[in-house]
Amino acid sequence: MPPEDEHRVDVHIDRLLAERGMTVSELARRMNISLPNLSILKNGRARAIRFSTLTALCEALDCQPGDLFTVRREP
């Protein structure tokens, strides 16, 4: 298993925000999460995500978990 800082998960929050015409600040407000914590997740720097946070993201963005993340294949 690779070290935690070398994950291959791509986060698609920016794309979903653009599709919905929503700002990061608005998403943070709807999720009741701090902007710095949302930024860490949005930029793929989070080490883990709680199911409660994932649920809040999906509810706020009206999406499914699979819309938020993809895993890059190894070269």
PyMOL commands that set and color helices and strands:
alter all, ss='L'
color gray80, all
select helices_A, chain A and resi 4-6+13-20+24-31+35-42+51-61+65-68
alter helices_A, ss='H'
color red, helices_A
select strands_A, chain A and resi 9-11+69-71
alter strands_A, ss='S'
color yellow, strands_A
deselect
rebuild
show_as cartoon
